[in-house]
């Protein structure tokens, strides 16, 4: 079979394309295109980048990208050393001795099960569940995902109110008691909740894991606010701590809680002053970009990301919540953060970012040029005048 690198080069030459033109039109750096055609994969940071750029290059040339990705994966498997020692058959006990030993062990197990079945049986799972006390969690601005059990509850912040949701039943679906009535969701089903009864749902709920055969195992529920405005309205009601304390703490996402804190009045949240509300801000090496300023305290912010072309994108929220995946042109992602956001992009020009803050202020942020790998950190820091500054800076 012709190597995939030669096939890529032949397809490009048939179309009369140069590497410079392909790099310009695909936003893939020329050194990566050369590496693909020469099958020199050492120039890539890792396998995910090889797969992503190979898929994009093949699609651009009109080649079956899935087949090329499969061929590359098979090549990597074949490069692994063969475990010779594991392939050599080992001598064991004779079949008669082995059968006798297995038969004796099975007989002992059956006797033990018969002796204890009457005392345990169906009541075992119920006893295990009864040992666990219900837990109340708090949701304030950031996405929430956790395994919940019957009796667990969630205190959801929105506006100046907190709304309680209760897991009342788990069988072949999850039943949530909400301020607007019961909501029943099956595995993989997403529903919405209108917390303040204004006919505009503020919360989205998804059941991502559920064992119908054993409801005592609970269910994993994912909750997130339906829009960036809703997330900001929820998060700004409880002022966050200073960045130095929260970067390693538990703010911004749901966590078990005792009595909920008293929400701060609206006047306590300072109005953000945007450094450049609508203009796109370009990163200057070694110098942070000021996005917003606050004279007294920090507050949560929301970053909306739109992808102009394919890109591997990774982010970490408040040094805790991480996510990484390969995005295609036109896809979007929204990230809610309390104090800091670290992000990485394999193709800086593919990423269009808008940072939103309290009071409707927003600022666009550009990460870099085509084919550049960008690593940025958006975080609150204390300014020279004693106030707080939300800035974006490059990270090594």
C-alpha positions as a Markdown table, in Angstrom:
| # | Residue | x | y | z |
|---|---|---|---|---|
| 1 | Unk | 0.0 | 0.0 | 0.0 |
| 2 | Unk | 1.3 | 3.5 | -0.9 |
| 3 | Unk | 2.3 | 5.4 | 2.3 |
| 4 | Unk | -0.2 | 8.1 | 3.3 |
| 5 | Unk | 2.4 | 10.8 | 3.0 |
| 6 | Unk | 3.0 | 10.0 | -0.7 |
| 7 | Unk | -0.7 | 9.9 | -1.3 |
| 8 | Unk | -1.2 | 13.3 | 0.2 |
| 9 | Unk | 1.7 | 14.8 | -1.8 |
| 10 | Unk | 0.5 | 13.2 | -5.0 |
| 11 | Unk | -3.1 | 14.6 | -4.5 |
| 12 | Unk | -1.7 | 18.0 | -3.8 |
| 13 | Unk | 0.5 | 18.0 | -6.9 |
| 14 | Unk | -2.4 | 16.8 | -9.1 |
| 15 | Unk | -4.3 | 19.9 | -8.0 |
| 16 | Unk | -1.3 | 22.1 | -8.8 |
| 17 | Unk | -1.1 | 23.4 | -5.2 |
| 18 | Unk | 2.0 | 24.5 | -3.3 |
| 19 | Unk | 2.5 | 24.0 | 0.4 |
| 20 | Unk | 2.4 | 27.7 | 1.0 |
| 21 | Unk | -1.0 | 28.0 | -0.6 |
| 22 | Unk | -2.3 | 25.0 | 1.3 |
| 23 | Unk | -1.0 | 26.5 | 4.6 |
| 24 | Unk | -2.7 | 29.8 | 3.8 |
| 25 | Unk | -6.1 | 28.2 | 3.0 |
| 26 | Unk | -6.2 | 25.6 | 5.8 |
| 27 | Unk | -4.5 | 27.6 | 8.6 |
| 28 | Unk | -2.2 | 24.6 | 9.1 |
| 29 | Unk | 1.5 | 25.6 | 9.5 |
| 30 | Unk | 3.8 | 24.6 | 6.6 |
| 31 | Unk | 6.1 | 22.6 | 8.9 |
| 32 | Unk | 3.1 | 20.4 | 9.9 |
| 33 | Unk | 2.1 | 19.9 | 6.2 |
| 34 | Unk | 5.7 | 18.9 | 5.4 |
| 35 | Unk | 5.7 | 16.5 | 8.3 |
| 36 | Unk | 2.5 | 14.8 | 7.1 |
| 37 | Unk | 3.8 | 14.3 | 3.6 |
| 38 | Unk | 7.2 | 13.0 | 4.9 |
| 39 | Unk | 5.5 | 11.0 | 7.6 |
| 40 | Unk | 7.8 | 12.7 | 10.1 |
| 41 | Unk | 5.4 | 12.8 | 13.0 |
| 42 | Unk | 8.1 | 14.0 | 15.5 |
| 43 | Unk | 7.3 | 17.6 | 14.6 |
| 44 | Unk | 3.9 | 17.4 | 16.2 |
| 45 | Unk | 3.3 | 17.9 | 19.9 |
| 46 | Unk | 1.3 | 14.7 | 20.2 |
| 47 | Unk | -1.0 | 12.2 | 18.4 |
| 48 | Unk | -4.2 | 14.3 | 18.8 |
| 49 | Unk | -2.5 | 17.0 | 16.6 |
| 50 | Unk | -1.4 | 14.5 | 14.0 |
| 51 | Unk | -4.9 | 13.1 | 13.7 |
| 52 | Unk | -6.5 | 16.6 | 13.6 |
| 53 | Unk | -4.2 | 18.0 | 11.0 |
| 54 | Unk | -4.3 | 14.8 | 8.9 |
| 55 | Unk | -8.1 | 14.9 | 8.9 |
| 56 | Unk | -8.2 | 18.5 | 7.8 |
| 57 | Unk | -5.5 | 18.1 | 5.1 |
| 58 | Unk | -7.2 | 15.0 | 3.7 |
| 59 | Unk | -10.7 | 16.7 | 3.6 |
| 60 | Unk | -9.1 | 19.8 | 1.9 |
| 61 | Unk | -7.6 | 17.6 | -0.8 |
| 62 | Unk | -10.9 | 15.7 | -1.3 |
| 63 | Unk | -9.6 | 12.4 | 0.1 |
| 64 | Unk | -11.4 | 10.1 | 2.5 |
| 65 | Unk | -10.2 | 11.5 | 5.8 |
| 66 | Unk | -11.6 | 8.7 | 8.0 |
| 67 | Unk | -9.6 | 6.1 | 6.0 |
| 68 | Unk | -6.3 | 8.1 | 6.4 |
| 69 | Unk | -6.9 | 8.5 | 10.2 |
| 70 | Unk | -7.5 | 4.8 | 10.5 |
| 71 | Unk | -4.4 | 4.0 | 8.5 |
| 72 | Unk | -2.3 | 6.3 | 10.8 |
| 73 | Unk | -3.7 | 4.6 | 13.9 |
| 74 | Unk | -2.9 | 1.2 | 12.5 |
| 75 | Unk | 0.7 | 2.3 | 11.8 |
| 76 | Unk | 1.1 | 3.4 | 15.5 |
| 77 | Unk | -0.2 | 0.1 | 16.7 |
| 78 | Unk | 2.2 | -1.8 | 14.5 |
| 79 | Unk | 5.1 | 0.2 | 15.9 |
| 80 | Unk | 4.5 | -1.1 | 19.4 |
| 81 | Unk | 6.8 | -3.9 | 20.5 |
| 82 | Unk | 5.4 | -7.4 | 20.4 |
| 83 | Unk | 5.1 | -9.0 | 23.9 |
| 84 | Unk | 7.0 | -12.2 | 23.0 |
| 85 | Unk | 6.9 | -13.6 | 26.5 |
| 86 | Unk | 3.1 | -13.2 | 26.8 |
| 87 | Unk | 2.7 | -15.2 | 23.5 |
| 88 | Unk | 4.6 | -18.2 | 24.7 |
| 89 | Unk | 2.2 | -20.8 | 26.1 |
| 90 | Unk | 2.7 | -21.5 | 29.8 |
| 91 | Unk | 2.5 | -24.9 | 31.3 |
| 92 | Unk | -0.1 | -25.3 | 34.0 |
| 93 | Unk | -1.7 | -28.1 | 36.0 |
| 94 | Unk | -3.2 | -31.1 | 34.3 |
| 95 | Unk | -6.9 | -30.7 | 33.2 |
| 96 | Unk | -8.1 | -33.3 | 35.7 |
| 97 | Unk | -6.5 | -31.5 | 38.7 |
| 98 | Unk | -7.7 | -28.1 | 37.4 |
| 99 | Unk | -11.3 | -29.4 | 37.0 |
| 100 | Unk | -11.4 | -30.9 | 40.5 |
| 101 | Unk | -10.1 | -27.7 | 42.0 |
| 102 | Unk | -12.7 | -25.6 | 40.2 |
| 103 | Unk | -15.5 | -27.9 | 41.1 |
| 104 | Unk | -14.6 | -27.8 | 44.7 |
| 105 | Unk | -14.4 | -24.0 | 44.7 |
| 106 | Unk | -17.8 | -23.7 | 43.0 |
| 107 | Unk | -19.4 | -26.1 | 45.5 |
| 108 | Unk | -18.1 | -24.0 | 48.5 |
| 109 | Unk | -19.4 | -20.8 | 46.9 |
| 110 | Unk | -22.9 | -22.2 | 46.3 |
| 111 | Unk | -23.1 | -23.4 | 49.9 |
| 112 | Unk | -22.1 | -20.0 | 51.2 |
| 113 | Unk | -24.7 | -18.2 | 49.0 |
| 114 | Unk | -27.5 | -20.5 | 50.0 |
| 115 | Unk | -26.7 | -19.9 | 53.7 |
| 116 | Unk | -26.8 | -16.1 | 53.4 |
| 117 | Unk | -29.4 | -15.5 | 50.7 |
| 118 | Unk | -32.3 | -15.4 | 53.1 |
| 119 | Unk | -30.8 | -12.8 | 55.3 |
| 120 | Unk | -29.6 | -10.4 | 52.6 |
| 121 | Unk | -31.3 | -10.7 | 49.2 |
| 122 | Unk | -33.4 | -7.8 | 48.2 |
| 123 | Unk | -32.8 | -5.8 | 51.3 |
| 124 | Unk | -29.1 | -5.4 | 50.8 |
| 125 | Unk | -29.2 | -2.5 | 48.4 |
| 126 | Unk | -31.9 | -0.8 | 50.5 |
| 127 | Unk | -29.7 | -1.1 | 53.6 |
| 128 | Unk | -26.7 | 0.4 | 51.7 |
| 129 | Unk | -28.8 | 3.4 | 50.6 |
| 130 | Unk | -30.2 | 4.0 | 54.1 |
| 131 | Unk | -26.7 | 4.5 | 55.4 |
| 132 | Unk | -26.2 | 7.6 | 53.2 |
| 133 | Unk | -27.6 | 10.9 | 54.3 |
| 134 | Unk | -29.1 | 13.3 | 51.7 |
| 135 | Unk | -26.8 | 16.0 | 50.6 |
| 136 | Unk | -27.6 | 19.6 | 49.5 |
| 137 | Unk | -25.5 | 21.1 | 46.7 |
| 138 | Unk | -25.2 | 24.7 | 45.5 |
| 139 | Unk | -25.3 | 25.9 | 41.9 |
| 140 | Unk | -24.1 | 29.5 | 41.3 |
| 141 | Unk | -23.3 | 30.5 | 37.8 |
| 142 | Unk | -21.0 | 27.6 | 36.7 |
| 143 | Unk | -22.1 | 24.3 | 35.2 |
| 144 | Unk | -22.8 | 21.5 | 37.6 |
| 145 | Unk | -22.3 | 17.7 | 37.1 |
| 146 | Unk | -22.5 | 15.1 | 39.9 |
| 147 | Unk | -24.0 | 11.7 | 40.8 |
| 148 | Unk | -27.2 | 12.3 | 42.8 |
| 149 | Unk | -29.4 | 10.0 | 44.8 |
| 150 | Unk | -33.0 | 10.1 | 46.0 |
| 151 | Unk | -33.3 | 12.8 | 48.7 |
| 152 | Unk | -30.4 | 14.9 | 47.4 |
| 153 | Unk | -31.3 | 18.5 | 46.6 |
| 154 | Unk | -29.8 | 21.5 | 44.8 |
| 155 | Unk | -30.0 | 25.2 | 45.8 |
| 156 | Unk | -29.9 | 27.1 | 42.5 |
| 157 | Unk | -29.1 | 30.8 | 42.5 |
| 158 | Unk | -30.8 | 33.1 | 40.1 |
| 159 | Unk | -31.4 | 36.8 | 40.5 |
| 160 | Unk | -31.9 | 37.6 | 44.2 |
| 161 | Unk | -33.5 | 34.3 | 44.9 |
| 162 | Unk | -32.4 | 30.7 | 45.5 |
| 163 | Unk | -34.6 | 27.9 | 44.1 |
| 164 | Unk | -34.5 | 24.4 | 45.5 |
| 165 | Unk | -34.6 | 21.3 | 43.3 |
| 166 | Unk | -35.2 | 17.8 | 44.9 |
| 167 | Unk | -34.4 | 14.4 | 43.5 |
| 168 | Unk | -37.6 | 12.6 | 44.6 |
| 169 | Unk | -37.4 | 9.4 | 42.6 |
| 170 | Unk | -35.0 | 7.3 | 40.5 |
| 171 | Unk | -36.3 | 4.3 | 38.5 |
| 172 | Unk | -36.2 | 4.1 | 34.7 |
| 173 | Unk | -36.1 | 7.9 | 34.8 |
| 174 | Unk | -35.2 | 10.7 | 37.3 |
| 175 | Unk | -37.9 | 12.8 | 38.9 |
| 176 | Unk | -37.0 | 16.3 | 40.0 |
| 177 | Unk | -39.3 | 18.4 | 42.2 |
| 178 | Unk | -38.9 | 22.0 | 41.0 |
| 179 | Unk | -40.6 | 25.3 | 41.9 |
| 180 | Unk | -42.7 | 24.9 | 38.7 |
| 181 | Unk | -43.7 | 21.2 | 39.3 |
| 182 | Unk | -42.2 | 17.8 | 38.8 |
| 183 | Unk | -39.9 | 17.1 | 35.9 |
| 184 | Unk | -39.2 | 13.5 | 34.8 |
| 185 | Unk | -36.2 | 12.9 | 32.6 |
| 186 | Unk | -34.9 | 9.6 | 31.1 |
| 187 | Unk | -31.3 | 8.7 | 30.3 |
| 188 | Unk | -29.9 | 11.0 | 27.7 |
| 189 | Unk | -32.9 | 13.4 | 27.8 |
| 190 | Unk | -32.4 | 17.1 | 28.3 |
| 191 | Unk | -35.1 | 19.3 | 29.9 |
| 192 | Unk | -35.4 | 23.0 | 30.9 |
| 193 | Unk | -36.6 | 24.7 | 34.0 |
| 194 | Unk | -38.2 | 28.1 | 34.2 |
| 195 | Unk | -37.1 | 29.1 | 37.7 |
| 196 | Unk | -38.9 | 32.5 | 37.9 |
| 197 | Unk | -42.0 | 31.5 | 35.9 |
| 198 | Unk | -41.4 | 34.1 | 33.2 |
| 199 | Unk | -41.8 | 31.6 | 30.3 |
| 200 | Unk | -38.1 | 31.8 | 29.6 |
| 201 | Unk | -36.2 | 28.8 | 30.9 |
| 202 | Unk | -33.0 | 29.7 | 32.8 |
| 203 | Unk | -31.7 | 26.2 | 33.5 |
| 204 | Unk | -30.9 | 23.1 | 31.3 |
| 205 | Unk | -30.8 | 19.6 | 32.9 |
| 206 | Unk | -29.4 | 16.5 | 31.3 |
| 207 | Unk | -29.3 | 12.9 | 32.6 |
| 208 | Unk | -26.0 | 11.6 | 31.5 |
| 209 | Unk | -25.8 | 8.3 | 33.4 |
| 210 | Unk | -28.6 | 6.1 | 34.9 |
| 211 | Unk | -28.7 | 2.4 | 35.8 |
| 212 | Unk | -32.3 | 1.2 | 35.3 |
| 213 | Unk | -31.6 | -2.2 | 36.8 |
| 214 | Unk | -30.2 | -0.7 | 40.0 |
| 215 | Unk | -31.6 | 2.8 | 40.8 |
| 216 | Unk | -29.7 | 2.7 | 44.2 |
| 217 | Unk | -26.6 | 3.6 | 42.2 |
| 218 | Unk | -28.1 | 7.1 | 41.6 |
| 219 | Unk | -27.9 | 9.1 | 38.4 |
| 220 | Unk | -25.4 | 11.7 | 37.0 |
| 221 | Unk | -27.1 | 15.0 | 36.3 |
| 222 | Unk | -25.6 | 17.9 | 34.4 |
| 223 | Unk | -27.0 | 21.3 | 34.9 |
| 224 | Unk | -26.0 | 24.6 | 33.2 |
| 225 | Unk | -27.6 | 28.0 | 32.7 |
| 226 | Unk | -29.3 | 28.4 | 29.4 |
| 227 | Unk | -27.4 | 31.5 | 28.4 |
| 228 | Unk | -24.4 | 33.6 | 29.3 |
| 229 | Unk | -26.7 | 36.3 | 30.7 |
| 230 | Unk | -28.4 | 33.8 | 32.9 |
| 231 | Unk | -25.1 | 32.5 | 34.2 |
| 232 | Unk | -23.9 | 36.0 | 35.0 |
| 233 | Unk | -27.2 | 36.9 | 36.7 |
| 234 | Unk | -26.8 | 33.8 | 38.9 |
| 235 | Unk | -23.1 | 34.1 | 39.6 |
| 236 | Unk | -22.9 | 37.8 | 40.5 |
| 237 | Unk | -25.4 | 37.4 | 43.4 |
| 238 | Unk | -22.7 | 35.8 | 45.6 |
| 239 | Unk | -19.4 | 37.8 | 45.5 |
| 240 | Unk | -16.4 | 35.7 | 44.9 |
| 241 | Unk | -13.2 | 35.8 | 47.1 |
| 242 | Unk | -10.0 | 37.3 | 46.0 |
| 243 | Unk | -8.1 | 35.5 | 43.2 |
| 244 | Unk | -5.4 | 34.4 | 45.5 |
| 245 | Unk | -7.8 | 32.5 | 47.7 |
| 246 | Unk | -10.1 | 31.1 | 45.0 |
| 247 | Unk | -7.7 | 29.8 | 42.3 |
| 248 | Unk | -7.1 | 26.7 | 44.4 |
| 249 | Unk | -10.5 | 26.6 | 46.2 |
| 250 | Unk | -14.0 | 25.4 | 45.5 |
| 251 | Unk | -15.8 | 28.5 | 44.1 |
| 252 | Unk | -17.7 | 28.8 | 40.9 |
| 253 | Unk | -19.1 | 25.2 | 40.7 |
| 254 | Unk | -21.5 | 23.3 | 42.8 |
| 255 | Unk | -20.3 | 21.8 | 46.1 |
| 256 | Unk | -21.9 | 20.4 | 49.2 |
| 257 | Unk | -23.0 | 23.1 | 51.5 |
| 258 | Unk | -24.3 | 24.0 | 54.9 |
| 259 | Unk | -26.6 | 27.0 | 55.2 |
| 260 | Unk | -26.4 | 29.1 | 52.0 |
| 261 | Unk | -24.7 | 32.5 | 52.2 |
| 262 | Unk | -26.9 | 35.6 | 52.2 |
| 263 | Unk | -26.9 | 37.1 | 48.6 |
| 264 | Unk | -25.2 | 40.5 | 48.3 |
| 265 | Unk | -27.4 | 43.4 | 47.3 |
| 266 | Unk | -27.2 | 44.5 | 43.7 |
| 267 | Unk | -25.4 | 47.7 | 44.6 |
| 268 | Unk | -22.5 | 45.7 | 46.2 |
| 269 | Unk | -21.5 | 44.4 | 42.8 |
| 270 | Unk | -19.5 | 47.1 | 41.1 |
| 271 | Unk | -20.2 | 48.1 | 37.5 |
| 272 | Unk | -17.5 | 46.9 | 35.3 |
| 273 | Unk | -15.5 | 49.3 | 33.2 |
| 274 | Unk | -14.5 | 47.7 | 30.0 |
| 275 | Unk | -11.1 | 48.6 | 28.6 |
| 276 | Unk | -12.4 | 48.1 | 25.1 |
| 277 | Unk | -16.1 | 47.0 | 25.0 |
| 278 | Unk | -16.3 | 46.2 | 21.3 |
| 279 | Unk | -12.8 | 46.4 | 19.9 |
| 280 | Unk | -10.8 | 43.3 | 19.3 |
| 281 | Unk | -7.8 | 43.1 | 21.6 |
| 282 | Unk | -4.6 | 41.5 | 20.2 |
| 283 | Unk | -2.1 | 39.9 | 22.6 |
| 284 | Unk | 1.2 | 41.8 | 23.1 |
| 285 | Unk | 4.0 | 39.4 | 24.0 |
| 286 | Unk | 5.0 | 39.8 | 27.7 |
| 287 | Unk | 2.3 | 42.5 | 28.4 |
| 288 | Unk | -1.1 | 41.6 | 29.8 |
| 289 | Unk | -4.2 | 43.0 | 28.1 |
| 290 | Unk | -6.7 | 44.8 | 30.4 |
| 291 | Unk | -10.2 | 43.6 | 29.7 |
| 292 | Unk | -12.1 | 45.0 | 32.7 |
| 293 | Unk | -11.4 | 46.9 | 35.9 |
| 294 | Unk | -13.2 | 46.8 | 39.2 |
| 295 | Unk | -12.3 | 49.3 | 42.0 |
| 296 | Unk | -13.4 | 47.1 | 45.0 |
| 297 | Unk | -13.9 | 43.4 | 44.3 |
| 298 | Unk | -13.8 | 40.7 | 41.7 |
| 299 | Unk | -16.8 | 39.1 | 40.0 |
| 300 | Unk | -17.4 | 36.1 | 37.7 |
| 301 | Unk | -17.1 | 36.4 | 33.9 |
| 302 | Unk | -18.2 | 34.4 | 30.9 |
| 303 | Unk | -16.1 | 33.6 | 27.8 |
| 304 | Unk | -17.9 | 32.8 | 24.5 |
| 305 | Unk | -15.8 | 31.0 | 21.9 |
| 306 | Unk | -16.6 | 30.6 | 18.2 |
| 307 | Unk | -14.4 | 28.6 | 15.9 |
| 308 | Unk | -13.6 | 30.0 | 12.4 |
| 309 | Unk | -11.9 | 26.7 | 11.4 |
| 310 | Unk | -10.9 | 23.4 | 12.8 |
| 311 | Unk | -8.9 | 23.5 | 16.0 |
| 312 | Unk | -7.8 | 21.5 | 19.0 |
| 313 | Unk | -9.0 | 23.5 | 22.1 |
| 314 | Unk | -8.3 | 23.0 | 25.8 |
| 315 | Unk | -9.3 | 25.0 | 28.8 |
| 316 | Unk | -9.1 | 24.9 | 32.6 |
| 317 | Unk | -11.5 | 26.9 | 34.8 |
| 318 | Unk | -10.3 | 28.2 | 38.3 |
| 319 | Unk | -7.5 | 25.5 | 38.3 |
| 320 | Unk | -10.2 | 22.8 | 38.7 |
| 321 | Unk | -12.5 | 22.1 | 35.8 |
| 322 | Unk | -10.8 | 20.9 | 32.6 |
| 323 | Unk | -12.0 | 20.1 | 29.1 |
| 324 | Unk | -10.3 | 19.3 | 25.8 |
| 325 | Unk | -11.7 | 18.3 | 22.4 |
| 326 | Unk | -11.4 | 18.9 | 18.6 |
| 327 | Unk | -13.7 | 21.6 | 17.3 |
| 328 | Unk | -14.8 | 22.2 | 13.7 |
| 329 | Unk | -15.7 | 25.4 | 11.9 |
| 330 | Unk | -18.9 | 27.0 | 13.2 |
| 331 | Unk | -18.9 | 25.2 | 16.6 |
| 332 | Unk | -19.1 | 27.2 | 19.8 |
| 333 | Unk | -18.4 | 26.7 | 23.5 |
| 334 | Unk | -19.3 | 28.9 | 26.5 |
| 335 | Unk | -17.1 | 28.9 | 29.7 |
| 336 | Unk | -18.1 | 30.4 | 33.0 |
| 337 | Unk | -15.3 | 31.3 | 35.5 |
| 338 | Unk | -15.1 | 33.0 | 38.8 |
| 339 | Unk | -11.4 | 34.1 | 38.9 |
| 340 | Unk | -9.2 | 32.5 | 36.3 |
| 341 | Unk | -9.3 | 30.7 | 32.9 |
| 342 | Unk | -6.3 | 29.1 | 31.3 |
| 343 | Unk | -6.8 | 28.1 | 27.6 |
| 344 | Unk | -4.8 | 26.5 | 24.8 |
| 345 | Unk | -5.4 | 26.4 | 21.1 |
| 346 | Unk | -3.6 | 24.5 | 18.3 |
| 347 | Unk | -4.5 | 27.2 | 15.7 |
| 348 | Unk | -4.8 | 30.6 | 17.3 |
| 349 | Unk | -6.5 | 32.3 | 14.3 |
| 350 | Unk | -9.3 | 29.7 | 14.4 |
| 351 | Unk | -10.5 | 31.0 | 17.8 |
| 352 | Unk | -12.8 | 34.0 | 18.2 |
| 353 | Unk | -13.4 | 35.0 | 21.8 |
| 354 | Unk | -15.7 | 37.4 | 23.6 |
| 355 | Unk | -15.4 | 38.0 | 27.3 |
| 356 | Unk | -18.6 | 39.2 | 29.0 |
| 357 | Unk | -18.8 | 40.7 | 32.5 |
| 358 | Unk | -21.5 | 42.1 | 34.8 |
| 359 | Unk | -23.4 | 45.1 | 33.5 |
| 360 | Unk | -23.5 | 43.9 | 29.9 |
| 361 | Unk | -19.9 | 44.9 | 29.2 |
| 362 | Unk | -17.9 | 42.8 | 26.7 |
| 363 | Unk | -14.6 | 42.7 | 25.0 |
| 364 | Unk | -13.3 | 40.7 | 22.0 |
| 365 | Unk | -10.0 | 38.9 | 22.3 |
| 366 | Unk | -7.7 | 37.6 | 19.5 |
| 367 | Unk | -5.3 | 34.9 | 20.3 |
| 368 | Unk | -2.8 | 35.0 | 17.4 |
| 369 | Unk | -2.1 | 34.2 | 13.8 |
| 370 | Unk | -2.7 | 31.1 | 11.5 |
| 371 | Unk | -1.0 | 28.0 | 12.6 |
| 372 | Unk | 0.3 | 29.5 | 15.9 |
| 373 | Unk | -0.1 | 27.5 | 19.1 |
| 374 | Unk | -1.6 | 29.9 | 21.7 |
| 375 | Unk | -1.6 | 29.5 | 25.5 |
| 376 | Unk | -3.3 | 32.3 | 27.4 |
| 377 | Unk | -4.5 | 33.0 | 30.9 |
| 378 | Unk | -7.4 | 35.3 | 31.7 |
| 379 | Unk | -7.5 | 36.1 | 35.4 |
| 380 | Unk | -8.2 | 38.8 | 38.1 |
| 381 | Unk | -5.1 | 40.4 | 39.6 |
| 382 | Unk | -4.7 | 43.4 | 41.9 |
| 383 | Unk | -3.9 | 46.6 | 40.1 |
| 384 | Unk | -1.3 | 49.3 | 41.1 |
| 385 | Unk | -4.0 | 51.6 | 42.4 |
| 386 | Unk | -5.4 | 48.9 | 44.8 |
| 387 | Unk | -8.4 | 47.9 | 42.6 |
| 388 | Unk | -8.7 | 44.7 | 40.6 |
| 389 | Unk | -8.0 | 44.1 | 36.9 |
| 390 | Unk | -9.3 | 41.3 | 34.7 |
| 391 | Unk | -6.4 | 40.8 | 32.2 |
| 392 | Unk | -5.3 | 38.3 | 29.5 |
| 393 | Unk | -1.7 | 37.3 | 29.3 |
| 394 | Unk | 0.5 | 34.8 | 27.5 |
| 395 | Unk | 1.7 | 31.7 | 29.4 |
| 396 | Unk | 4.8 | 29.7 | 28.8 |
